[in-house]
């Protein structure tokens, strides 16, 4: 992160967030694997990642485009999202 130009504070925040997410995911995955079996836990994890990667990204993309297009062309920019 530092080599990409981010200051030290946000770099450490990103690292901490990633590591905490990994710990929570590992513990949650272990509980699911113990309760439902490893195959079902992996399938649910992959479905969760697909939802985050599609629906979550779509919502963030709408917000990003809405904030970066000028007001006179914002509707056109937001209307093009479903086709990208």
N, C-alpha and C positions, 0 to 999 in steps of 0.2 A: 504494500500500500504506500509506503514511503517513497519507493522508487517511481510510483505512478503520480506522485505530486501531492498526496494527501498529507495533512499535518499529523503529528504524533497522536494527538487526542482522538480524532476519528479513527485512525488506524488501530489503536488499542481497543476502541469500542467495537469495531467490526470484528476483531479477533475474539474478544470476549463473547460477543453475541453468537458467533459461529461455534465456539467451543461449548457454550451453554446449550445451544440448540442440539449439538451432537450428543451431549450427555442426556438431555431430556429424551431425544429420539432413541438412544440406546436403551435407556431404562423402560420407556414405553414399549419399544419393540420386544424387549425381554418379557415383559408382563403379557403382552399379546401372544407371543410364541409359547409361553408356558400354558396359557389358558386355552388357546385355539389351535396350536400347532404351528410349526415354522412356516409351512407352505401358505397357509391362510394369512398369517401375519405379513409375509412378504407380498402377497397379492394386494392386501389392503394398503400397505405402504406404497406400492406402485400406483394404485388408484388415487391415493392421496396426492402423490407427487404429480400425477397427470392433471388433477384438478387445480393444484397450485400453478402448474406450468401453463394451463390454458385459461381457465376462468380468471384466476388471480392476475395473470399477466394482461389479459384483455381489459380488466378494470383499471389497472395502473396505466396502461397505454392510453386509454380514453382521457384520464386525468392529465397525463403528460402532454398529449396533443392539444387538449383544450387550453392549456396554459401557454403553449408555445406558438400557436397560430394567431395571427392578427384577428381582431374581432370580425372584420369583413369577410374572412374566408374560413372561420372556425367551423361552421356547419358543414362545409365541404370536406374539411379535414377529418372531422368526426364521422361523417358519413362513409368515408373510405375505409374505416377500420375493419368492418366485417370482411372485407375482401383481401386484407393483408395476411 
